[in-house]
Amino acid sequence: MPLWRKRENSRQLEERAARAGRASAEAAATSPPPEAGEQYLQRPDLTAAAFFDVDNTMMMGASMFHFARGLAARKFFTTSDLLGFAWQQVKFRVGGRENPGDVQASREQALSFVAGRKVEDILQLSEEIYDELMADRIWTGTRALAQMHLDAGQRVWLVTATPVELAQTIARRLGLTGALGTVAESRDGVYTGRLVGDLLHGRAKAQAVRALAAAQGLHLRRCSAYSDSSNDIPMLTTVGTAVAVNPDQTLREHARRQGWEIRDFRTGRRAARIGVNSVLGASALAGAVAAGLRYRKRPRV
C-alpha cells in the first residue's frame, strides 16, 4: 500500500475514533442517574474521576458474549447471523487493526443485530440480561476499587466497546456514575444498524475520556484508569494514575516498565480460562446460540 494511502487511512481512523469518543461523552451526559453510589455528592471531588474498562476488568469475560447469549435465548439471531458476526469479530480482534477491510467489516457488523429494533426494547433487554447472566460475574476486587473512588467523592465511569445502553445498565446496577460505550445511530427511537463514528475501542476510548473530562471540568492528571488489555494503553496513558487489572501479558509487561500498579484477582485455572476469553473476545459468540438455547430451556428454580 502506498505511504499516502496509509496516511489517509490513519487520518480516517483518527477521525472515526474522535467522533466515537465525542458521541460516547454526549451519551454519557444524558444517561439516567445511578440507583446507588451517590456518596460523592456528600463531599464531591469535582476535578477527579476514575475510568474502568468492563470486559475482564470489572466483569469476568466479555459483556457482549453474555449479552449475545441472552439475545440468542430470545431468538434474536439465526445461527448463520451469529457465526458471521463472530467471524468478523475474530478477524478484528486478532488482526483487523492491520487490515482496513477487516476493520470496516467489523464496524458494519458490530451492532447490525439491533437494526430496526426500538431503543427502548434494547434497554429493557439489557436490564433483563444483566440480571440473568452478568450480575454474578462482577469482580469483587474491582468493584471495591470503584467504591474506593466513590467514597473519596469521585465520579466513576465505565469505558467499554460494548453498546452504551448495556454499559449504562451495568453502571446503574453497580451504583456508578455512568458509562462511555459504543453509540449506535438511531432515528425516531429505532436503530439504523450503523455506528456513530466507530467502536469505542483503543484510541476512541482515550478520545471519549478526554471529551468527558473537558465537558465536566476534570483534571486528567488527577484521574485514574483501570484495564486488563494492552488495547487500552491509550486510555491508561491519558490519566495521571494507571492500574493494570487482570492484565494480559503485553499490558503486564508495559505496566512493569512504567511502574504502574498491577492488581490480579484471578487464580489458577480461572485465570487461564479468562485469558483465553480475552484473546478471542467476541469469537466466543460462535457458541452463544447453543449456550443461549441451553439457558432458555433450563428449568426455573
N, C-alpha and C positions, 0 to 999 in steps of 0.2 A: 504494500500500500504506500502511495506517495506520502512524503512528510506533510505536505499541505493538507492532505485528506485526514491524516491522523490528528493534526491540529484542529481541523474543523470538527471532527468527531469529539475531540476532547472539549472544545468550547460548547458543543451541543449538550454533552453530558453535564457540564458545569451549569449550564442554563436550566436544564431539567431539574438538577439537584436543588438549585436555588429556588425554583418555582415550587417544588415539592416541599421544601423547608418552610417557605412563606405560607403556603396553603395549610400546612400542618399547624403552624403557630396561630394562624387565624382561626382554625377549627378549635384549637385549644382554648382560645379566648372566649368562645361561645359555648363551651361544654358545660353541662349541668354541674352544680356543686357536689362535692363528695358527701357521702352519708355519714361519715365519721372523720376522725383525724383532724379536727379543726383546732388543735392545740396551738398552732402557730398564730391564730387570731388573738390569743390571750396576751402574748408578748412577741409580736411579729418581728422577725429579722427580714426586712423587706428587700435587702440587696443580695441575699444569698439563697441558693436553692440547690437541690440535688436531682440528678437525672439518672434514671435506671433503665437499662435495657431490660427486655422481658424474657425472651427465649433463653433458657439455661442460665439466666441471671436471677430473675425474680421467680420464674416458673420452671419446673422440671420439664424438659423437652420443648417442642415448638408449639406455640399457641395456635398457629394456623393448622397444624396437624390435628389438634384437639377440636378446633372449630370445624374443620372438614369432616372429622369423624361424626360430629353431631349433625352436620348437614347431610351426610351420607345416610345416617339413620332416618332422616326425614325425607329421603328420596329426592334430594336436590340435584344429584348428578346421575348420569349414566356411567357405567364402568369406563366406556371409551372417553368420555369427557374428563373423568378424574385421572386416568392414565396419561392423557395428553397434557393436562396441566402439570402432573407430577414430572413428566419427562422434561418439559421446558424448564421447570424449577431446578432439576438436577443439572442441566447444562448451564443455567445461570449461576448456581451456587459453586459448581466445580470449575467451570472455565468460561462462563458467559462474560465476565468482565474483560476478557481478552478478545471477544468476538462480538462486534456491534450488532450483527444479525441475531445472535442468540439473546443478547440483552433486549433488543426490540421485541422479539417473540415473547420473552418472559414478561415484558412490560404490558404487552397486549393481552396476555392470558391471565395475568396475576389476579385480577378482580373480575374477569369476564363472567364468573359464575353468578354475579349479582345483577348482571344486565337485565333490565326490565323489572327488577324487584323493587318494591317500595322500601324506602329508607326506614320507615317505622317498623316494618316487618323484620328487617335485619337486626335492628336494635333489640327487638323483643327476643329474637333467636339468640343473640349474643348473651342476653341475661340468662336464658334457659340453659344454654350450652355451658356457660361458665359454671353455673351451679351443679350441672350434671358431671362435667368432665375435667374442670380446671381447679375448682376451689381447694381440693386436697393435694394439689401439685405445687403449691406455693412453697418456696424455700423459706423455712422458719428463720434461718440466719439472715437472709437478705431482707426479709420483712422487718426484722429487728433493726437492721441498718437504716431502713427507711423511717422507721419510728423514731430512731435517734435524731434524725434531722427534723422531723415534725416536733419532737419535744424541745428542740432548740429554737423553735419558732420559724423554721424554714419551710418553704414550699417544696413539694416532692412531685416530680413529673416522671411518668413512664415515657420512654422514647423507643419506638419499635416500628419495624416494617409491616407489622400486621395492620389490618384496616383500622382506621381511627375509631370507628364505632365500637369494635371489640376492645381496643386498647382503653377507651374511656370506661367501658363496663368494668374491666379489670381494675382500673384505678379507683372507681367508685366503690367496688366491693372491698378493696383494701383500705379505703379511707384516705386515699392520697389526693393531692390537689387536682390532678388531671393527667392527660396523656397527649403526646405527639405521636401520630401514626400516619400511615399511608392514606391519602384522601382520594376517594373515588368520586368522579364527577356525577352530579345528579341534576335533573331538571324536573321541576314540579313534583319534587318528592320521590322521583323514580331514578334509579341508577342507569346511566348510559352504558356502563361497562368499560369506560375509559378512566385513566388515571389523571389527576391534576398534577402535571409535571412528571413525576417519576415515583418509583418505590422509595419509601423513606429508608434508605439503606446507605451505609458508608458515608460519603460526603454529604448526602442530603440530611442525615441526622445532625451533623455539625451545623449545617445551614439553619435547620429548624431551631436548634438551641440558641444560636446567635440571634435569630429573628425574635424568639420569645424573650430573650434577655433584653433586647432593645425595646420591646414593647412594654416590658414590666419593670424596667429600671434595675435589672440585676447587674451586679459586678461579677463578670465571669471568673475573675481571679479568686473570688470568694466562694465560688460554686464547686460542686463535686459531681463526678460522674462514675458510674459503675457499669461494667460489661464483662461478658465472658469471651468476646470474639475480637480477633485482630481486625475484622472489618470495621470495628468501632473506634479504632485508633484516632481517626479524625475528630470524633466527638470527645474522646478522652483527653486529647491534647488541647481542646478548646477551653477547658476549665482549669482552675487552679489546683484541684486535687483529683487525681485519677486513681481508681481502685479496680483491680482485676478480680472478678468474682467467678469461680469455677472456670478458670481461663483455658482456652485452647493452647496448644504448645507454642504457637507463634506469639500469642499475646503474653504468655507466661515469660518467655524469654525477653520480650520487649520490656515488660514491666520490671524485670530484674535489672535490665540495663539502665532504665530510667529511675530506679529506686522507688517505684510505686508499691503501694501496699497490695498484697495478694491475699484474698480470702477464698478458701475452698471448702465448700460444705458437702462435697461428695466423699464417698468412701468405697473402696474395693470395687466390686462388680458394678455397682450403681454408677460410679464414675466412668468406667469403661463403656457401659451401655449408653449413657447420655453423651459421652464423647462421640460415639458413632452417630447418634442422632444429630448432633450439632454440625458434623461434617456433611451429612446428607441433606439436612434441613428438610425442605418440603418434598424431597424424594420419598420420604416415608408416607406421603399421601397415597402412593400407589396401593398401599394396604388398607386405606381408610374405608373402602367400600365394604370389605369383609368385616373389618373391625366394627364399623358402624352398624352393619346389619346384625352382627352378633350382639351388640349393645341393645339394639332396638328389640331383639327377640328375648332378651334376658328378662326373667320374671321380676316384677317389682317386689320389694320387701318392705 
